[in-house]
Amino acid sequence: MQAPKFDHLKKYFHRKKPSIDEVVREPTAGGIVFRRNKKTKQIEILLIQDAKDRWTIPKGHIEEGETAQETALREIGEEAGIKNAEAICWLGKIHFRYRRLNTLVLMTTQIYLVKALGNTDDIQKEEWMNGIKWFEFHDALDKIEYEDIGKLMLLAMKRIRHAGH
């Protein structure tokens, strides 16, 4: 009996993902960092471009003994070189999940509104990033890859205007 002519393709269609063996929660924190442009006085938002070319905000894992706000400020310092910053308020949290081999990672990110102080032109990206840049608010909103962060950016702008920053 002759094998069907598509048998050699079976290996591509019967490949199963390994089952999920564990679920891990990863608490993270970050900030929507803003400044006023010296010339135009427009609000600008700092975005970083990750290794997959997606524009997002500086964020990272909360370390033991650290508050979410402390993490946000530390990560902004590490990822953007902005050491002089002030957390204005908590904006909210976003949840997302992804698969890491046979682990389901549930990530919760606490987001703060952060005002960059001092020399805000002196930004520097980490090696793993593809870019870092100040964007006028509406351009930042267009660039941001994650809808949940975009919603919090709108809330951030409302808070900035309300507080008169």
Backbone torsions as a table, in degrees:
resi	resn	phi	psi	omega
1	MET	NA	132.6	-176.6
2	GLN	-87.3	139.0	179.0
3	ALA	-70.1	142.3	176.2
4	PRO	-57.6	149.0	-172.5
5	LYS	-70.7	-7.1	179.7
6	PHE	-105.6	7.4	-179.2
7	ASP	-55.8	-35.0	-177.8
8	HIS	-66.6	-15.8	179.4
9	LEU	-89.1	-13.4	-175.8
10	LYS	-54.6	-38.2	-176.5
11	LYS	-59.1	-26.0	-179.4
12	TYR	-81.0	-24.8	-173.8
13	PHE	-101.5	-13.6	-179.1
14	HIS	-106.7	11.9	179.3
15	ARG	-74.3	119.3	179.5
16	LYS	-103.8	146.3	173.0
17	LYS	-72.6	145.7	176.4
18	PRO	-62.4	149.6	-178.4
19	SER	-70.0	158.7	178.2
20	ILE	-75.3	121.0	179.8
21	ASP	-95.5	-27.9	-179.2
22	GLU	-151.2	157.8	176.6
23	VAL	-117.5	128.7	-177.5
24	VAL	-121.0	135.5	175.0
25	ARG	-99.3	131.6	179.0
26	GLU	-123.6	106.1	176.7
27	PRO	-81.0	130.3	179.9
28	THR	-133.7	167.9	177.9
29	ALA	-148.2	153.9	179.7
30	GLY	-160.6	-176.4	-176.6
31	GLY	-141.3	145.4	167.2
32	ILE	-90.1	105.3	-172.8
33	VAL	-94.2	131.1	-179.1
34	PHE	-132.7	162.1	173.1
35	ARG	-151.6	168.3	170.7
36	ARG	-101.9	131.2	176.7
37	ASN	-63.7	131.7	-175.9
38	LYS	-60.6	-37.8	-176.6
39	LYS	-85.2	-51.9	-172.8
40	THR	-89.5	-15.3	-176.5
41	LYS	65.2	10.7	177.6
42	GLN	-75.1	149.3	174.7
43	ILE	-72.8	132.8	175.8
44	GLU	-122.5	146.9	-178.3
45	ILE	-117.0	136.7	178.7
46	LEU	-89.7	124.7	175.6
47	LEU	-122.4	150.4	173.7
48	ILE	-114.8	150.0	179.1
49	GLN	-107.3	118.1	-176.0
50	ASP	-76.3	-179.7	-176.0
51	ALA	-63.9	-19.1	178.0
52	LYS	-98.5	17.2	177.9
53	ASP	66.6	20.8	177.3
54	ARG	-94.0	132.5	177.5
55	TRP	-83.6	132.1	-177.9
56	THR	-151.3	-169.0	-179.6
57	ILE	-105.4	158.3	175.5
58	PRO	-65.6	132.7	179.9
59	LYS	-162.1	161.8	178.7
60	GLY	-172.0	-179.8	-175.1
61	HIS	-71.5	140.4	175.6
62	ILE	-77.3	124.2	179.9
63	GLU	-89.2	157.7	-178.2
64	GLU	-56.6	133.6	178.7
65	GLY	84.2	1.0	-177.3
66	GLU	-104.6	143.3	171.2
67	THR	-83.3	164.0	178.3
68	ALA	-61.2	-39.7	179.7
69	GLN	-65.1	-41.2	176.8
70	GLU	-62.0	-40.0	178.0
71	THR	-62.0	-46.5	-178.7
72	ALA	-56.9	-47.7	-178.9
73	LEU	-66.5	-39.5	178.3
74	ARG	-63.8	-45.8	-178.6
75	GLU	-64.2	-38.2	176.9
76	ILE	-62.5	-40.4	176.4
77	GLY	-64.4	-45.9	-177.6
78	GLU	-70.5	-44.8	-172.6
79	GLU	-84.0	-25.4	-175.3
80	ALA	-121.1	-10.3	-178.2
81	GLY	79.1	9.5	179.2
82	ILE	-92.8	101.5	-177.8
83	LYS	-92.2	-22.5	-177.3
84	ASN	-104.4	98.2	-176.1
85	ALA	-149.5	156.1	-179.1
86	GLU	-127.3	127.1	175.2
87	ALA	-77.6	119.7	-177.7
88	ILE	-84.9	-49.5	-179.9
89	CYS	-165.3	164.8	174.4
90	TRP	-83.6	133.4	-178.2
91	LEU	-99.4	-29.0	-177.1
92	GLY	149.2	-171.7	177.9
93	LYS	-134.0	152.4	177.3
94	ILE	-122.7	149.8	-179.6
95	HIS	-120.9	137.6	167.4
96	PHE	-151.5	163.4	-178.1
97	ARG	-134.3	152.1	175.7
98	TYR	-151.7	165.1	-177.8
99	ARG	-102.8	131.0	173.5
100	ARG	-119.8	96.6	-173.9
101	LEU	54.8	-111.8	-178.4
102	ASN	-104.3	24.1	178.4
103	THR	-118.5	135.1	173.2
104	LEU	-96.4	120.3	-178.5
105	VAL	-101.9	122.6	176.4
106	LEU	-104.8	110.3	-175.1
107	MET	-107.1	132.7	174.2
108	THR	-119.5	124.9	-179.2
109	THR	-115.6	120.3	174.7
110	GLN	-84.1	128.1	-176.0
111	ILE	-113.9	131.2	179.2
112	TYR	-116.5	152.0	170.8
113	LEU	-88.5	123.8	-173.3
114	VAL	-128.2	128.7	178.2
115	LYS	-96.6	123.7	176.9
116	ALA	-78.5	133.8	-178.6
117	LEU	-118.3	168.2	176.4
118	GLY	71.3	-146.4	-178.3
119	ASN	-79.8	91.5	-175.8
120	THR	-80.8	-6.0	176.7
121	ASP	-79.5	-17.5	-175.1
122	ASP	-87.6	64.5	178.4
123	ILE	-97.3	150.0	178.8
124	GLN	-145.1	134.0	-177.5
125	LYS	-89.9	154.3	173.5
126	GLU	-79.0	162.4	-175.2
127	GLU	-58.0	-37.7	-175.4
128	TRP	-72.3	-11.8	-177.6
129	MET	-86.3	152.6	174.3
130	ASN	-95.8	-14.1	179.8
131	GLY	-174.0	164.0	174.3
132	ILE	-153.5	135.8	-174.5
133	LYS	-163.9	147.6	169.6
134	TRP	-84.3	131.6	178.1
135	PHE	-121.8	143.7	168.8
136	GLU	-58.7	149.8	-171.0
137	PHE	-49.5	-50.7	-175.7
138	HIS	-66.8	-33.2	176.0
139	ASP	-67.6	-39.3	178.3
140	ALA	-63.3	-41.3	179.2
141	LEU	-62.4	-37.2	176.9
142	ASP	-69.4	-35.9	-175.1
143	LYS	-78.1	-32.0	-172.2
144	ILE	-59.8	134.8	-173.6
145	GLU	-89.7	-16.5	-173.3
146	TYR	-112.0	121.1	-175.3
147	GLU	-58.3	-41.2	-179.1
148	ASP	-61.5	-38.6	178.3
149	ILE	-69.7	-37.6	177.0
150	GLY	-58.8	-42.2	177.8
151	LYS	-62.5	-41.7	179.3
152	LEU	-69.4	-28.7	175.8
153	MET	-65.3	-38.7	177.0
154	LEU	-63.9	-41.7	176.6
155	LEU	-64.0	-39.9	179.1
156	ALA	-59.6	-44.6	-179.1
157	MET	-63.0	-39.6	178.0
158	LYS	-61.8	-44.4	179.9
159	ARG	-65.8	-39.8	179.6
160	ILE	-62.0	-47.0	-179.3
161	ARG	-65.8	-41.3	-178.7
162	HIS	-64.1	-39.9	-177.6
163	ALA	-85.2	-9.2	178.0
164	GLY	72.2	32.3	178.4
165	HIS	-75.9	NA	NA
